[in-house]
Amino acid sequence: MEALRAVQILNPSGEITMPRPDHPRVLCVANQKGGVGKTTTTVNLAVALALHGNRVLVVDLDPQGNASTGLNVPHHAGVPDVYDCLIDNVPLSEVAQPVEGIPNLWCVPATIDLAGAEIELVSVVARESRLARAIAAHPEKFDYVFIDCPPSLGLLTVNALCAAQEVLIPIQCEYYALEGLNQLINNINLVRQHLNPTLDVSTILLTMYDRRTRLADAVEQDVRNHFGSKVLNAVIPRNVRVSEAPSYGQSVMTYDPGSRGATSYFEAALEIAMRGVNTGGTA
């Protein structure tokens, strides 16, 4: 069974395809709480969609550069990165790098320079929409653009929310995860009112689910009761393979495609792809 799942996920023949949306979907992966699986989710969904026939761009907007690490894209000091696009108007196409071993996947890396961008953006004209313009000006059209946000609600996250049409919120199945959610939803509503009226919280993904605990079950019920159909049926379990993969510069999809973590992210990606088609492009 594991070998069969691995072949389905790696898709070496290219026969299995996930439906492509009729227009580009720009998803901002946001949650101001750290350690809830934002980067892991971004990397694995992007790889899953790219392996199954979609053209995908990952924009790493976190100064820690973890998404760049997970995709094995160089992001040491001196590498052209998303900072150059935001501050110096360098075109996104000059900064995006193809991801080795994954066709149809590109990544705009983040270097430590991005840590200063938060302050530098304060005095820049139209500071909230710098990223939106950079993505719109890219000559090639992608099926999906995933923006990996930093764990804060500063100007970088606001840029991501202005550039996106959809917000994907990963929620850790623990009590504290629900505490900060109100603040995030309030900020999203503010951005919708003042800067980006088309923004929609389209997808909630439950991560780090431990089926042995009652708490995980209770959190899942709370989230499903509150957000209804926005919550994906696929739930990401706690899985050591998911944690190990980045240390090898890989997603869990290529590191251990037969694992429960890889299967869960594959199911989540498929669900996102199907929702996009069923509702005319936005979930």
C-alpha positions in Angstrom: 0.0 0.0 0.0 2.8 2.4 0.9 4.6 1.8 -2.4 1.3 2.3 -4.3 0.7 5.6 -2.4 4.3 6.7 -3.1 3.9 6.2 -6.9 0.6 8.1 -6.8 2.2 11.0 -5.0 5.5 11.2 -7.0 3.6 10.7 -10.3 6.7 9.7 -12.3 4.7 9.1 -15.5 2.8 12.4 -15.3 -0.5 10.6 -15.9 -2.2 11.7 -12.7 -3.2 15.4 -12.9 -4.9 17.7 -10.5 -7.4 20.0 -12.2 -5.9 23.4 -13.1 -7.9 26.5 -12.2 -9.2 28.7 -15.0 -7.3 31.8 -13.6 -4.3 32.1 -11.3 -5.0 31.5 -7.6 -2.9 33.6 -5.2 -3.0 32.1 -1.7 -1.5 33.8 1.3 -0.6 31.2 4.0 -1.0 33.2 7.2 -1.2 32.8 11.0 0.6 35.2 13.3 1.2 32.3 15.7 4.6 30.7 15.1 5.1 26.9 14.8 1.6 26.0 13.4 3.0 24.6 10.1 2.7 27.6 7.7 6.0 26.9 5.9 5.5 23.1 5.9 2.1 23.5 4.5 3.2 26.0 1.8 6.1 23.8 0.7 4.2 20.5 0.6 1.0 21.8 -1.1 3.2 23.6 -3.7 5.2 20.4 -4.4 2.0 18.2 -4.6 0.3 20.6 -7.1 3.5 20.9 -9.2 4.0 17.2 -9.4 0.5 16.8 -10.7 0.5 19.2 -13.6 0.1 22.7 -12.1 2.5 25.6 -12.6 3.3 26.9 -9.1 5.3 29.8 -7.6 6.3 30.0 -3.9 7.1 33.4 -2.6 9.0 33.2 0.7 8.1 36.3 2.7 9.6 35.1 6.0 13.0 36.5 6.9 14.0 33.1 8.3 13.8 31.7 4.8 12.5 28.3 5.9 10.4 27.8 2.7 13.6 28.4 0.6 15.4 25.8 2.8 12.6 23.3 2.4 12.7 23.6 -1.4 16.6 23.5 -1.4 16.8 27.0 -3.0 19.9 29.0 -2.2 19.1 32.0 0.1 22.4 33.1 1.7 23.3 36.7 1.8 23.9 38.1 -1.7 21.3 36.0 -3.5 18.7 38.1 -5.3 15.6 37.7 -3.2 12.1 39.0 -2.5 13.6 42.0 -0.6 15.0 43.3 -4.0 11.5 43.1 -5.4 9.8 45.0 -2.5 12.4 47.7 -2.0 14.3 48.1 -5.3 11.5 47.1 -7.8 13.5 44.3 -9.3 11.1 42.2 -11.4 10.0 38.9 -9.8 11.0 37.0 -12.9 14.7 37.9 -12.3 14.5 36.6 -8.7 12.5 33.4 -9.0 14.5 30.2 -9.1 13.4 26.9 -10.5 13.2 24.2 -7.8 15.6 21.3 -8.6 13.9 18.0 -9.3 10.3 19.4 -9.3 9.2 20.5 -12.8 6.7 23.4 -12.9 7.8 24.8 -9.5 9.6 28.1 -8.9 10.6 29.8 -5.7 11.3 33.4 -4.8 13.7 33.1 -1.9 14.0 35.2 1.2 17.4 36.2 2.7 18.2 37.8 6.1 17.9 41.2 4.3 14.2 40.8 4.5 14.4 41.4 8.3 15.0 45.1 7.6 12.3 45.4 5.0 9.6 45.8 7.6 11.2 49.1 8.7 12.3 50.2 5.2 8.8 49.8 3.8 7.3 52.3 6.2 8.4 55.3 4.2 7.9 53.8 0.7 5.0 55.0 -1.5 2.1 52.5 -1.8 4.0 50.2 0.7 1.1 47.8 1.1 0.8 46.8 -2.6 4.5 46.3 -3.5 4.2 42.6 -3.7 0.8 42.6 -5.5 2.3 44.7 -8.3 5.4 42.5 -8.5 3.3 39.4 -8.9 0.9 41.0 -11.5 3.9 42.1 -13.6 5.4 38.6 -13.9 5.3 37.7 -17.6 4.5 34.0 -17.1 1.2 33.0 -15.6 1.1 30.5 -12.8 -1.9 28.3 -11.7 -1.0 28.8 -8.1 1.0 31.4 -6.2 1.7 30.5 -2.5 2.9 33.3 -0.3 4.5 32.1 3.0 4.1 34.8 5.6 6.2 35.6 8.7 4.6 34.8 12.1 3.5 38.4 12.7 0.9 40.9 11.5 3.4 43.5 10.2 3.9 45.1 6.8 5.2 42.0 5.2 2.0 40.1 6.1 -0.1 43.1 5.0 1.7 43.0 1.6 0.9 39.3 1.3 -2.8 39.9 2.1 -3.0 42.7 -0.5 -1.4 40.5 -3.1 -3.7 37.4 -2.5 -7.3 36.6 -3.3 -7.5 33.8 -0.8 -6.1 33.2 2.7 -5.2 29.7 3.8 -4.9 29.5 7.6 -3.1 26.4 9.1 -4.4 25.8 12.6 -2.5 23.6 15.1 -4.8 21.3 17.0 -4.1 22.8 20.4 -5.9 25.2 22.6 -3.6 28.2 22.2 -4.0 28.0 18.4 -7.6 29.3 18.7 -6.6 32.2 21.0 -4.9 34.3 18.3 -7.3 33.5 15.5 -9.7 36.4 16.3 -6.9 38.9 15.9 -5.9 37.4 12.5 -9.5 37.4 11.3 -9.9 41.1 12.4 -6.8 42.1 10.5 -7.9 40.2 7.4 -11.3 42.1 7.6 -9.4 45.4 8.0 -7.3 44.7 4.9 -10.5 43.7 3.0 -12.3 46.9 4.0 -9.4 49.3 3.2 -7.0 47.7 0.7 -8.2 44.5 -1.0 -12.0 44.0 -1.2 -11.7 40.6 -3.0 -9.8 39.0 -0.1 -11.5 35.8 1.2 -10.6 33.3 4.0 -11.1 30.4 1.7 -9.3 27.5 3.4 -8.6 26.3 6.9 -6.2 23.4 7.3 -5.9 21.5 10.6 -2.2 20.6 11.3 -0.3 18.6 13.9 -3.3 16.5 14.7 -2.6 13.8 17.4 -5.5 11.4 17.3 -4.5 10.0 20.7 -5.7 13.1 22.5 -9.2 14.4 23.3 -7.9 17.9 22.9 -7.2 17.5 19.2 -10.7 16.2 18.7 -12.2 19.1 20.6 -10.2 21.7 18.7 -11.2 20.1 15.4 -14.9 20.2 16.4 -14.6 23.8 17.5 -12.9 24.9 14.2 -15.4 22.9 12.0 -18.4 24.4 13.9 -17.0 27.9 13.5 -15.7 27.8 9.9 -17.9 25.1 8.4 -17.1 24.1 4.8 -14.0 26.3 4.7 -12.2 23.6 6.8 -10.6 20.9 4.6 -11.6 17.3 5.2 -7.9 16.4 5.0 -6.2 16.8 8.4 -2.4 16.8 8.7 -1.3 14.4 11.5 1.8 14.7 13.7 4.3 12.8 11.6 8.1 12.6 12.2 8.7 12.4 8.4 7.2 15.8 7.9 9.6 17.3 10.5 12.7 15.4 9.1 12.2 16.4 5.4 13.5 20.0 5.6 16.8 18.9 7.1 17.4 17.2 3.7 16.3 20.2 1.7 13.1 18.3 0.6 9.4 18.3 1.0 7.9 15.2 2.6 6.4 14.5 -0.8 9.9 13.5 -2.2 11.5 12.6 1.1 9.1 9.8 2.1 6.1 9.8 -0.4 4.6 6.7 1.3 4.3 8.3 4.7 1.1 9.4 6.4 2.3 13.0 6.3 2.8 12.9 2.5 -0.5 11.3 1.9 -2.3 13.9 4.0 -0.8 16.8 2.2 -1.5 15.1 -1.1 -5.2 14.8 -0.1 -5.3 18.5 1.1 -3.8 19.7 -2.3 -6.3 17.6 -4.2 -9.1 19.1 -2.2 -7.9 22.6 -2.8 -7.6 21.9 -6.5 -11.1 20.5 -6.7 -12.6 23.3 -4.8 -11.0 25.8 -7.1 -12.6 24.2 -10.1 -16.0 23.6 -8.5 -16.4 27.3 -7.6 -14.9 28.9 -10.6 -11.5 29.6 -9.3 -12.0 30.7 -5.7 -12.6 28.2 -3.0 
